[in-house]
Amino acid sequence: MTHPRLLCLCVVAAVFSFGLMTEDAQAQLDRVYTHDSGTASSGTITTVTKNGIQLKVGSNTKNFSEDEIRKVAFQGDPPPLARAREFAIDGQYEQALDELKALDFNTISRELIKVDATYYRFLSRAKLALAGQGDRKAATAEGLSFAGSNRDSYHFYSVAKLLGDLALAQKQHAKALQFYGALAQAPSTESKIQSRYLIGVTLLEQDDIPGAEKAFSDVASVEVNSTSALRLKTLAKAGQAVALAKGGKAKEGLELADKLITELNPTDIEMSAKIYNAQGASYEAAGDIEGAILAYLHTHLMFSGQPDAHATALSRLVELWPKVGRTERAAEARQELQTRYPGFVN
């Protein structure tokens, strides 16, 4: 007959062992995180295409479109990749690359994990290059290589967008239009809206004012309800303000830019920086140099944590300060631009 205390210990050991097995089984599952939820859906990935992911959860199947996926944690993720992924998503691209340096890609047996690591390496290098802290040509070549080899990756449209950003930063407008146009092929409405907005940005840089106004108007007039789509509408209105000012309607453009600033959410740093830069561009187009300087200074002083917008503001201040007789301020802006964003060319 088994002693009662021994029986109790056996039960406890069995429960503990079951718990470890359960935790281990859960840890071995793929996990898909979406933008609108803090929790993950756990299961086994069965299909991956550029349009999204199919996940088997028990006896059921769940589909996730590419635009709703925030990240995927794969079964068998190497710790450096798991850390790099979090750093990259948080905008800490140098730290992400440091983690990935410790990763031997040749030892990764699961192709999905290798593709994910390759993507986050490219994302980090592209973002740094766009902020003038890396080689844009090298980042472009890396992105083209990824797109050519991974046409079925759910990162495909994200890579197309980054390639468009890199092309635009290098004044390669035709290529930017091509890459941004690819976003319209995505199944999600939001990706199509983003495509139209970015085409408007490119046309505005080309001084195609009618084309830019049409693209921005298309975005601004669409009915949407998601937070990210609403942000695109706001950015499109900022583009409209600049287009109006450049098209000879300075008063209307500045009124629209001012209205957007009064409606800004101060916690949305990225949006705020872009809107103030749009106000600065509107003042420039209207010939109000002092107004433009004040707008770009707002970005410089309040939103320097946004590298691309901050670098743009500094580059404009370098050009504008001498026009009001403040060459020493231009020199200060140039020094900071060269120190923080050594490869930036506006």
PyMOL commands that set and color helices and strands:
alter all, ss='L'
color gray80, all
select helices_A, chain A and resi 4-27+66-68+79-89+93-101+105-107+111-130+136-149+156-169+173-185+189-205+209-221+227-246+250-262+269-286+289-302+307-324+327-340
alter helices_A, ss='H'
color red, helices_A
select strands_A, chain A and resi 30-34+40-49+52-57+60-65+69-73
alter strands_A, ss='S'
color yellow, strands_A
deselect
rebuild
show_as cartoon
